[in-house]
Amino acid sequence: MSRKTSLLDYNLLFPFVLLVIVSIVNLYSATKGMHGISDLFYRQLIWFGAGTFVMFFFAFLDYRMLKKLSFVLYIITVLLIVVTIIKGRSAMGAQRWLSLGIFSFQPSEIAKFSVLLILANYFEENWLERGFTLKPLIIPMVYILIPFVLIIKQPDLGTAIIILLIGASVILFARVKLKTFLLFFIAFIVIMPLGWHFMKGYQRARLVAFVDPYKDPLGSGYHLLQSRIAVGSGKLFGVGYLKGTQSHLSFLPESHTDFIFSVLAEEWGFAGSIVVIALFTIILIEGFNISRYAKDRFGVMLAFGITLSIFLQFFINIGMSTGILPVVGITLPFMSYGGTSVLIFMMEIGILLSINLRKFRFEEV
């Protein structure tokens, strides 16, 4: 075992590997139909294979090299989103995918990472020890709002919300002065009601369904009600692997993406759900520890942003699957089907490993 390999953060790597194994087992069930296994399952195996290579590549790459690429990646991502709006592939009422022949990818998934990368670079280069006032925060807010507005137009409310939350959290983590924080808070309270008027009809219906899903049980409330049934029917130990009726009888929509956790909860019950939540919790704790002990401010900000993005999607997805949050189309990291998502999240795990690896001050690292 080489010195670099021995210094990898196995407190992060082991729970991540276990989570991937659970994901593969669960996705097999979610994609199994009357005519056998869907091609989606085999595609996801290929994405996991590619993601493994990407993860270890970034683990042994010096993460500080990403600073030089932050602005270029951001510009490319914004351009890709614009192209997607103009010429992208539509599905389920949204234009989110760019097709490259044999496969498609989702530029908005890349936007989550490019935003936190450029913010980490900005705050390292423009650090203010006593906290930030409004003026130096104008540029970071522009970095956040450009992809946010473009992704809203696709429309992809869930991803746009994630980008906004990531950006706002990174800004707060960088520390803002109390007056500036209060100004942001008041502006948010004033602007928030206006968001209702810019929502699509189905997005408004989802929020109404969150309050009362039985008002339209076969329409806007259908996803939430079927997910609740799946989660509730799992009880303590589940109905059994490959025996979930909600997904196998096609009652549960998007069972391989947005509601993959509901499949797990139905078949493995509360016990299986707690195992997955525990694995995510270990990964998150270790991610925040890596941020805490990173050797430079760029590493601190980047590790915090990556860990936070995993937490936000994990929390929102499970929240909407169990009915404690509105359905906004957020996938579960590492577990939901999606090639772009898998590659980006596995790359981010690799970057966390790289940041941790380089806290050891050895020349060869």
C-alpha positions, 0 to 999 in steps of 0.5 A, a space after each residue: 500500500 502506497 503512502 498516499 493510499 494509506 492516508 486516504 480517509 477511510 472514515 469517509 470511504 467505507 460508509 460511502 462504499 456501503 451506501 453505493 452497495 445499498 444503492 445498487 441493491 435498491 435500484 435493482 428492485 426499483 427498476 425491475 418490472 414484469 419484463 425483467 430489469 430495465 436498461 436504467 439499472 445497467 446504465 447506472 452500473 456503468 455510471 458508478 464504474 465511471 464515477 469510481 475512476 473519477 473519484 480516485 482521480 480527484 482524490 489524488 489530484 491536488 484540489 488547489 488546482 481547481 482554483 484556476 479552473 473555477 471561473 472557466 468552469 462557471 462560464 462553461 456551465 452557464 453557457 451549457 444551461 443557456 444551450 439547454 434552454 434553447 436546444 435541450 431535450 424535454 421530459 416531464 415538462 422540463 427542458 433540462 438535458 443536453 444530448 450527446 448522441 449515446 447519452 444525455 447529461 444535465 448541466 444544472 447538476 454541474 451548476 451546483 458544483 461550479 457555483 460552490 467552487 467559484 464562491 470558495 475561490 472568491 472568498 479565499 481571495 477576498 477574505 475579510 476577517 471581520 465579516 462581509 458587508 453588502 458591497 463585497 457580497 454583490 459579486 458572489 450574489 451575481 454568481 449565484 443568481 445567474 444560474 438560479 434564474 436560468 435554471 428556473 426558466 427550464 423550469 427546474 425549481 428543485 435544482 434552483 432552490 438547491 443552488 440558492 441554498 448552497 450559495 446563501 449558506 456558503 456566504 453565511 459560513 464566510 461570515 457577514 456582519 449583523 446589519 448585512 444579515 438582517 438586511 438579507 433576512 428582511 429582503 427574503 421575507 419581502 421577496 418570498 411572497 412574490 415567488 408565488 407569482 413566478 411559479 408554474 401552475 404545477 409548482 403551485 399545485 404541489 405546494 397546495 398538495 403539501 398542505 392538503 394532498 387529499 384535495 387532489 388525490 389523483 392529481 397534484 397530491 398523487 405523488 405525495 400520497 403514494 410515497 406516504 403509503 410506500 413508507 408507511 407500509 414498510 413498518 419496522 422491517 419492511 415487506 421484503 426485498 423485491 416485494 414492494 407493491 407501490 413500485 412494482 405495480 407502478 403506483 409510485 411515480 418516479 420510483 427510481 429517481 425522486 422517490 427512491 427512498 420510498 422504495 427502500 422504506 417499503 421493502 426494508 422498513 424503518 430498520 433499513 431506512 435508519 441504516 441509510 440515514 446513518 451512512 449519510 450522517 457518517 459521511 456528512 460528519 466526516 465531510 464537515 470534519 474535513 472542512 474543519 481541519 483543511 490546511 487552507 481557506 479554499 479547502 475549508 470553503 470547498 469541503 463545507 460547500 460539498 458536504 452541505 450540498 449532499 446534506 441539502 439534497 439528502 434532507 430535502 429528498 427524504 423530507 418530500 418522500 415522507 411528506 414533511 416537505 413539499 415535492 420539488 423534484 430533488 434526487 437522493 445523492 448516490 441512490 437515485 438514478 442519474 448519470 450526471 448526478 452520480 459523476 458529480 457527487 462521486 467527484 465531490 467525494 474524491 475532492 473531499 478525500 483530496 482535501 483531507 489527504 493534503 492536510 498531511 504536510 508531506 512533499 509526496 502528497 
